Amino acid sequence: MPRKAQTWDDYDTAVDQIILAPTDSDFLDQLIPVLKDAAASSRTVSLVQSLSQYAQEREGDIERIGLTKHEEFLGSVNQLQKVREGTVILTAEILDLNQSIQASTEKLAEQKQALVNTRGVRQNITDVSDALKESLKILHAVNNAHDLIRKKKYYGALKSLEDLQNEHLVPIIQNKYATQYKLADLIQKSIPASQKTISEAVMTDLNTWLYRIRETSQFLGEVAFFHTKQRQDRQRKRVEQNEYLSHFKLNSAIELVVDESNEYDVLDNDEVQVDFTPLHEALHIHEALGQLDKFRADYSGTRRQQKELLLPSSINLLTENEDSSLSALLEGIAGFAIIEKATVQRAPQLRSNVDIDELWDSMCQTSIRLITRSLSEVNNAEVLLKIKLVVALFIQTMEGWGYSVSMLNGLQLTLFHKYAELLKRRFSEDFQEIVSTDDYMPMAINSLEEYDKVLNVSWITQDKTPEELTFPCVLPFSQMYPLCCIDIRNFVNQFYFFSDDHFQYLNVIDETLRKSLDELLTERVCQSLVERLSSQYLGQIVQILINLEHFETACQELEQLLIRARSSTSAGGPIILTATEQFRNNKKTAEKRIFELVNSKIDDLVDTSDYDWAAPTKPNEPSNYMQTLTRYLSNIMNSTLLGLPREIKELIYFDALSHAANKILALPLSPDVRTINPNGVTAIALDVQYLTEFVASLDNAFMLEQNLDELQQTVALMQSDNHDEFFDISTRNKKYGRVDAMNGPILLEKLTQTVDNPSRTAAPLANFGSRFGLR
């Protein structure tokens, strides 16, 4: 900065200082500023006056000195004269110099003014240049922000706008006189629009991302299902190696620990990659803009809309079409829910567990409603089992992601009841066909291989080992029994096919299985067999009885099987199948039916006896009917009844012989028989003897012969020559104790000794009955 020029109010002092300057250079140094000041202030006259006054004062001093010191005065005068001359010359020079200085000063003033003007222009240029630089910085920052937007670097663009405001716009706007004020104000007003542009751009990218993940949801769910299947396979292999691990289901802490070496990221693998960058960027942008609440609400609304689009109005459980199948539905829901859970983990400020649980519950309710509504179309148990497997896989997958599966467990229960219904219907038809198409003949076995197959599927108690058997052989039951055993085993197995680690209602399976088996065995097997007891074919009735016997055994074995197979959640204690008692009771019904048929046949045979009670000659051999009767009893015991247990056969024999004896005894007691001659007695005696000998040849004859006691004693009475013995109580109890007290006299009254004339009554006790009121 140039030093300010010195000014003088009074030149007298300045002249004194100039005159007293010790050297010429000092003289000039002091003179020139005074001259510049005089010229600048237009007081040159004042300066000249001060110089003239100073000269006059010095002249006065000289005169005073001259008067006192003449010579010195003269010398001084001369000297002064010289000085004066010099002063005159100096004054002229000063005047010239003054004019020159005056001219220079004017020129200098002009130059200074020009310089001042130049400096102003330069300053203006500098100011403009600085303003332009600042403006360029602002514009560069604006352009940089928009470049970042175009490059999709939205957060950087937002940060750039923030820096622009803080570093440039705000300081300028705070100074209303700043050169860039209008520009800054204009750009500041455009900031919200730029922020909106960023927001819209990031939302466009986010919407694109949301669309892609919506399209990817089903495939993501499919990958998640595949991963769960792999975990199931690994767990199954581990259980095979270590049975103790069977106590730990999938997704349990133990299973997760032992399987941790097989880590698999469902969201980032060779099949699918889900990049959450657009979501994070949108979240950061709206958080920076202070619009997090709005963004959260918009995002939540969008996901709800996508959830609605994900769920169809109906599904077809029978189709394999990828778009409308159950797998497609559950895979889509799984993928959607996995994205939601991953979003909570990565951005808890955006999505909460409450939000995704609400969506999850909604999707579960809708899917359950769709599945339940479509179940009426399913009429095949195998199809329903596939449906259950898909649902179970879905449950295990989503449980692994921390979702509640209680509602889906309820769906499994619904599926199980439907499955049990279809299974029971199918096996009911199978049992019905087996029972209705059975030949009711003992099952022929041609080889050891066939025997082993039957033995493996049936509940059989065999007295002989396979090595002791000779083939071909015959098993006591008909082929319906092993076929039904196969169906029973399949039915039980298929019931338990429905259960798995995640089925929460194993006790329901146990109880439903028991009830279903009871119904099938009682209604479709036992009842069907009982209905066929009306048959007139003894062989068929016998086979039914044998089958009932084996089914009773099967039920008892089945009860033990169910006890071993039932889950730990079921109540303890024995399992009782009512079918066991049904088979046991209906065995008695079958036995009675056998008695009826055998007795009916005996009746038919005895009815053909055609005894000639007044025969003129004695017979030499038993009657044809008796021979046929014994042959019949022998045949059925050695063929038709062969497969029956020994005690049942003996009971049949016992009843048949008792019935035959009663039927034969009734022949002479018939009101149509009025007299019986000795030849007639001989005829019946031969038959009774023949029957007795037949019984004596049978096993356990001692017990069976008791059935003939009354018949034998009655015939003996008829053959006796002393009929009075019958009326002697002591003798009768010894010889005729089994003879009916009422029948004996009737028969004795019919006896006659006349052979040629059957009408003659020669019996000595002919009037015995009338006397005792027996007529």
RATAVEN-V668649 format. One record per pair of residues at least 24 apart in sequence whose ideal C-beta (glycine too) atoms are under 10 Angstrom apart, sorted by the first residue. I is the first residue (numbers start at 1). J is the second residue. Records with the same first field share a line. If there is no record, write none. Layout:
I=J  J
//
This chain:
2=112
5=33  36  37  40
6=33  34  36  37
7=33  34  36  37  40  41
8=33  34  37  38  41  43  46  47  50
9=43
10=46  50
11=37  38  43  44  46  47  48  49  50  51  53  54
12=46  47  49  50  51  53  54  57
13=50
14=38  47  50  51
15=47  49  50  51  52  53  54  55
16=50  54
18=50  51  54
19=51  54  55  58
31=94  97
32=97  101
35=94  97  98  100  101  102  105
36=98  101  102  104  105  108
38=98  101  102
39=97  98  99  100  101  102  103  104  105  106
40=101  102  105  108  109
42=102
44=94  95  98  99  101  102
47=94  98
48=91  94  95  98
51=87  90  91  94
52=91
55=83  84  87  91
58=83  84  87
59=84
127=179
128=179
130=179  180
131=178  179  180  183
132=179  180
133=180
134=168  172  178  179  180  183  184
135=168  172  179  180  183  184  187
137=164  167  168  180
138=164  167  168  169  172  180  183  184  186  187  188
139=164  183  187
140=164
141=165  167  168  169  187
142=168  169  187  190  191  194
145=191  194  195  197  198
146=194  197  198
148=198
149=194  197  198  200  201  202
150=201
152=201  202  204  205  278  281
153=198  281
154=197  198  199  201  202  203  205  278  281  282  284  285  288
155=198  202  280  281  282  284  285  287  288
157=194  195  197  198  201  202  285
158=194  195  198  199  202  284  285  288  289
159=288
160=194
161=187  190  191  192  194  195  198  288
162=191  195  288
164=188  191  194
165=191
192=289
195=285  288  289  291
196=289
198=285  286  288  289
199=282  285  286  289  291  294  295
201=282  285
202=278  279  281  282  283  284  285  286  289  295
203=278  282  285  286  295  298  299  302
204=278  282
205=277  278  279  281  282
206=278  279  281  282  283  285  286  295  298  299  302
207=278  282  302
208=278
209=274  275  276  277  278  279  281  282
210=278  279  282  299  302  303  305  306  339
211=302  306
212=274  275  278
213=274  275  276  278  279  303  306  335  336  339  343
214=302  303  305  306  307  309  310  332  335  336  339
215=335
216=272  273  274  335  336  339
217=274  306  310  331  332  333  334  335  336  337  338  339
218=310  322  323  327  328  329  330  331  332  333  334  335  336
219=271  272  331  332  335
220=266  267  271  272  274  331  332  334  335  336  337  338  339  342
221=266  327  328  329  330  331  332  333  334  335  336  337  338  339  394  397  398
222=271  272  322  327  328  330  331  332  334  335
223=264  266  267  269  270  271  272  331  334  335  338
224=264  266  267  272  331  334  335  337  338  393  394  397  398  400  401
225=266  327  330  331  334  335  390  393  394  396  397
226=264  266  271  393  397
227=262  264  265  266  269  271  397  400
228=266  334  392  393  394  395  396  397  398  399  400
229=393  396  397
230=259  262  264
231=255  256  259  262  264  396  397  400
232=392  393  396  500  501
234=258  259  261  262
235=259  501
246=501
248=501
249=396  399  500  501  502
250=392  395  396  397  399  400  500  501  502
251=395  396  397  398  399  400  401  402  405  501  502
252=501
255=400  501
256=400
266=334  335  338  342  397  400  401
267=335  338  339  342  346
272=335
274=335  338  339  342
276=339  342  343  345  346  347
279=339  342  343  346  347  350  351
280=346  347  350
282=347  350
283=343  346  347  349  350
284=347
286=350
287=349  350
292=349  350
295=350
296=347  349  350  351  352  355
299=343  347  350  351  355
300=350  351  352  355  358  359
303=336  339  340  343  351  355  356  359
304=355  358  359  362
306=336  339  359
307=332  333  336  337  340  359  360  362  363  366
308=362  363  366
310=335  336  363  366  367
311=336  362  363  365  366  367  369  370
312=366  367  370
313=366  370
314=370  373  374
315=367  370  371  373  374  377
316=374  377
317=370  371  373  374  375  376  377  378  383  384  386  387  390
318=374  377  378  379  380  383  387
325=390
326=367  370  371  374  386  387  390  391  394
327=386  387  390  393  394
329=363  366  367  370  371  390  394
330=363  367  371  390  391  393  394  395  397  398  408
331=390  393  394  397
332=363  367
333=359  360  363  364  366  367  394  398
334=363  393  394  397  398  401  403
336=360  363
337=363  364  397  398  401  402  403
338=397  398  400  401  403
340=401  403
341=398  401  402  403
342=401
344=402
345=402
353=402
356=402  403
357=402  403  404
360=398  401  403  404  405  407
361=403  404  406  407
363=403
364=394  398  403  404  405  406  407  408  410  411
365=407
367=391  394  407  408  411
368=407  408  410  411  414
369=411
371=408  411  414  415
372=411  414  415  418
375=414  415  417  418  419  422
376=418
378=415  418  419  422
379=422  425  426
380=422  426
381=418  419  420  421  422  423  424  425  426  427  494  497  498
382=419  422  423  426  494  497
383=419  422
384=415  416  418  419  420  421  422  423  498
385=415  419  422  423  494  497  498
387=411  415  418  419
388=412  415  416  418  419  497  498  499  500  503
389=497  498  500
391=415  502
392=498  499  500  501  502  503
393=500  502
395=500  502  503  504
396=500  501  502
399=502
405=502  504
406=504
408=502  504
409=502  503  504  505
410=504  505
412=498  499  500  502  503  504  505  508
413=503  504  505  508  509
415=498  503
416=495  498  499  503  505  508  509  512
417=505  508  512
419=494  495  497  498  509  512
420=494  495  498  508  509  512  513  515  516
421=512  516
423=490  491  494  495  497  498  512  513  516  520
424=491  495  512  513  515  516  517  519  520  524
426=487  491  494
427=484  487  488  490  491  494  516  517  520  524
428=487  491  516  519  520  523  524  525
429=524
430=483  484  486  487  490  491  520  524
431=480  483  484  487  488  491  520  521  523  524  525  528
432=520  523  524  525  528
433=480  483  524
434=478  479  480  481  482  483  484  486  487  524  525  528
435=478  480  483  484  524  525  526  527  528  529  531  532  544  547
436=480  528  532
437=479  480  483
438=477  478  479  480  481  483  484  528  529  532  540  543  544  547
439=478  479  480  540  543
440=477  478  479  480  529  532  535  537  539  540  541  542  543  544  546  547
441=474  477  478  479  539  540  543
442=473  474  475  476  477  478  479  539  542  543  546  639  640  642  643
443=473  474  475  476  477  478  479  480  481  482  483  543  643
444=471  472  473  474  475  479
445=469  471  472  473  474  475
446=471  472  473
447=471  472  473
448=473
450=475
451=475
453=482  486
454=479  481  482  483  485  486
455=482
456=482  485  486  489
457=481  482  483  484  485  486  487  488  489  490
458=482  483  484  485  486  488  489  550  553  554  557
459=485  488  489  550  551  553  554  555  556  557  558  561
460=485  550  553  554  557
461=550  553  557
474=642  643
475=546  550  643
476=542  543  546  547  549  550  642  643  644  645
477=543  546  547  548  549  550  551  643
478=540  543  544  546  547  550  643
480=525  528  529  543  544  547  550  551
481=525  543  546  547  548  549  550  551  553  554
482=550
484=520  521  524  525  547  550  551  554
485=550  551  554  557  558
487=520  524  525
488=517  520  521  525  551  554  555  557  558  561
489=558  561
491=516  517  520
492=516  517  558  561  562  565
493=565
495=565
496=565  567
499=567
503=567
504=569
505=567  569
506=566  567  568  569  570
507=566  567  568  569  570  571
508=567  569  570
509=565  566  567  569  570
510=562  563  565  566  567  569  570  571  575
511=566  570  571  575
513=562  565  566  575
514=558  559  562  566  570  575  576  577  578
515=577  578
517=555  558  559  562  575  577  578  579
518=555  576  577  578  579  580  582
519=578  579
520=579
521=551  554  555  558  577  578  579  580  582  583
522=555  577  578  579  580  581  582  583  586
523=579  582
525=551  554  555  579  582  583
526=551  552  555  578  579  580  581  582  583  584  585  586
527=582  586
529=583  586  589  590
530=582  583  585  586  589  590  593
532=590  593
533=586  589  590  592  593  594  596  597
534=593
535=593  597
536=596  597  600
537=597  640
538=593  594  596  597  598  600  601  636  640  641
539=597  636  639  640  641  643
540=593  597  640
541=590  591  592  593  594  595  596  597  598  640
542=590  591  593  594  597  598  636  639  640  641  642  643  644  648  649  652
543=590  640  643  644
544=586  587  589  590  593  594
545=586  587  588  589  590  591  593  594  641  643  644  645  648  652
546=587  590  641  642  643  644  645  648
547=583  587  590
548=582  583  584  585  586  587  588  589  590  591
549=583  584  587  590  643  644  645  648
550=583
551=579  580  582  583  584  586  587
552=579  580  581  582  583  584  585  586  587
553=580  583
554=579  580  583
555=579  580  581  582  583  584
556=580  583  584
587=648
590=648
591=644  648  651  652  655
592=655
594=636  640  641  644  648  651  652  655  656
595=651  652  654  655  656  659
597=636  640
598=632  633  636  640  641  652  653  655  656  659  660
599=652  655  656  658  659  660  662  663
600=659
601=628  629  632  633  636  656
602=629  632  633  655  656  657  659  660  661  662  663  664
603=659  660  663
604=628  629  632
605=629  630  631  632  633  660  663
606=659  660  662  663  664  666  667  687
607=663  667
609=663  664  667  683  684  687
610=667
611=664  667  668  670  673  676  680  683  684  687
612=677  679  680  683  758
613=667  668  670  672  673  674  675  676  677  679  680  681  683  684  750  751  752  758
614=673  674  675  676  677  679  680  752  754  755  756  757  758  759
615=676  677  678  679  680  681  682  683  755  758
616=677  679  755  756  758
617=679  682  755
618=677  678  679  680  681  682  683  686  755
619=679  680  682  683  684  685  686  687
620=682  686
621=683  686  687  690
622=683  684  685  686  687  688  689  690  691  693  694
623=664  683  684  686  687  690
625=664  687
626=660  664  683  684  686  687  688  689  690  691  694
627=687  690  691  694
629=656  660  663  664  687  690  691  694
630=660  687  690  691  693  694  695  697
631=694
632=656
633=657  660  691  694  695  698
634=694  697  698
637=698  699
646=699  700
649=699  700
650=698  699  700  703  704
653=695  698  699  700  701  703  704  707
654=700  703  704  706  707
655=707
656=704  707
657=691  694  695  698  704  705  706  707  708  711
658=704  706  707  708  710  711
659=707
660=691  695  707  708  711
661=688  691  695  707  708  709  710  711  712  714
662=707  710  711
663=711
664=688  691  708  711  714  715
665=708  710  711  714  715  739  740  743  747
666=743
668=714  715  718  743  746  747  750  751
669=714  740  742  743  746  747  750
670=750
671=746
673=746  747  750
674=749  750  752  758  759  761
675=749  750  751  752  754  758  759  760  761  762  763  766
676=718  747  748  749  750  751  752  758  763
677=750  751  752  753  754  755  756  757  758  760  762
678=718  719  751  752  753  754  755
679=755  758
680=718  750  751  752  755  758
681=715  717  718  719  720  747  750  751  752
682=715  718  719
684=711  714  715  718  719
685=712  715  716  718  719
686=715
687=711  715
688=712  714  715  716
689=715
706=738
708=738
709=737  738  739
710=736  737  738  739  740  743
711=738  739
712=738  739
713=737  738  739  740  744
714=738  739  740  743  744  747
715=739  747
717=743  744  747  748  751
718=744  747  748  750  751
719=751
720=748  751
723=747  748  749  751  763  764  765  768
724=748  764  765  768
726=765  768
727=765  768  772
742=774
744=774
745=769  771  772  774
746=774  775
748=774
749=774  775
//
